[in-house]
Amino acid sequence: MAFANGSERRTAYVAETNFGVIPATPSFKLLRITGGGLRTNKGTATIDEIQADRNVRDELMTSQDVTGSYDFELSGDTFDDFIAAALRGAWATNVLKNGVLRPSFTIEETINFGGTNSFSRFAGVMVNTMSLNLPSRQKVTGSFGLMGVQETLDTAIVTGATYAAANTNQPATSSANVGTLTVGGTTTPIRLKSLQIEVNNEMRVRDAVGTLYSAEFGVGRCNVTGTAELYFEGNDQYAAVLAHGSGAISFTVGVEANKKYTITIPKARFLDGAPNKGGNTDDVMLSLPFRGIFDSTTNASIQITRLVA
């Protein structure tokens, strides 16, 4: 048997109708990723019987949980299903807000051994976290943190399964493909060194007697946080920190017209930020951590609009 190469693996997903149940004749979609993967975490317990020969009699399996993440480069019309799952919402007239839906996926990872394949199917996968990173002069990247119920192995596709190719839309860069940027609702032009945003659903395992696997996962609040690193050009943003103020954070990102996203945190509360004065060869920077809180106008903590011109 030939050795497997990471460069030849395939990742595909399909939405589940019933949580944890792989759909019959699934219509998989190929997923564009740059790294990461899913795995089974197996819990065990050692038999603690006292034996005169001092040998451990056995190690018992007590649980199995699926965890992992997928890294990506942001491109238009590519990750909409996962973005909606991260916000637990649904696209309505191309607008997505954080909500209380419970979408889940079956994810299939295929490894090629050179003529034969290994299929790992992970059922009951939900998106726990989504991060988005906009560093200066680099690609716009992100990651989806996932939790799943069970992994099964196979050497062939599910009978009747189909695989839709992923699009080839170009990934965005923070240099050329980010526009209409506001931080703190100010109309004063700002120079942003970097911006990180994370959505965390605070998911938890629901274990029970009689099974190795979790039931449908418990979920906490929609926790929207991030940090903006700004060149210090005036007192506006820092004054808002000292006043424990809030304001909107919004930007549009994407390469092709009508395939861009506008991401808005309509009411970001400014946290424990401070200027970093640096040394002789440094710029004075303002680190501005924030938390998205409920905005009564949009009825959400975060809003994403797709297919923006």
Stockholm file with secondary structure:
# STOCKHOLM 1.0

chainA/1-309         MAFANGSERRTAYVAETNFGVIPATPSFKLLRITGGGLRTNKGTATIDEIQADRNVRDELMTSQDVTGSYDFELSGDTFDDFIAAALRGAWATNVLKNGVLRPSFTIEETINFGGTNSFSRFAGVMVNTMSLNLPSRQKVTGSFGLMGVQETLDTAIVTGATYAAANTNQPATSSANVGTLTVGGTTTPIRLKSLQIEVNNEMRVRDAVGTLYSAEFGVGRCNVTGTAELYFEGNDQYAAVLAHGSGAISFTVGVEANKKYTITIPKARFLDGAPNKGGNTDDVMLSLPFRGIFDSTTNASIQITRLVA
#=GR chainA/1-309 SS CCCCCGGGCEEEEEECSSTTCCCSSCEEEECCCSEEEEEEEEEEEECCCCCTTCCCCCEEEEEEEEEEEEEEECCTTSSHHHHHHHHTCCCBTTEEECCCCCCCEEEEEEEECSSCEEEEEEEEEEEEEEEEEEETTSBCEEEEEEEESEEEEESSCCTTCEEECCCCCCCCBTTTSEEEEEETTCCSCCCEEEEEEEEECCCBCCCCTTCSSCCSCBCCCCEEEEEEEEECCSSHHHHHHHTTCEEEEEEEECSSTTSEEEEEEEEEEECSCEEECCCTTCCCEEEEEEEECCBTTTTBSCEEEEEEC
#=GC SS_cons         CCCCCGGGCEEEEEECSSTTCCCSSCEEEECCCSEEEEEEEEEEEECCCCCTTCCCCCEEEEEEEEEEEEEEECCTTSSHHHHHHHHTCCCBTTEEECCCCCCCEEEEEEEECSSCEEEEEEEEEEEEEEEEEEETTSBCEEEEEEEESEEEEESSCCTTCEEECCCCCCCCBTTTSEEEEEETTCCSCCCEEEEEEEEECCCBCCCCTTCSSCCSCBCCCCEEEEEEEEECCSSHHHHHHHTTCEEEEEEEECSSTTSEEEEEEEEEEECSCEEECCCTTCCCEEEEEEEECCBTTTTBSCEEEEEEC
//
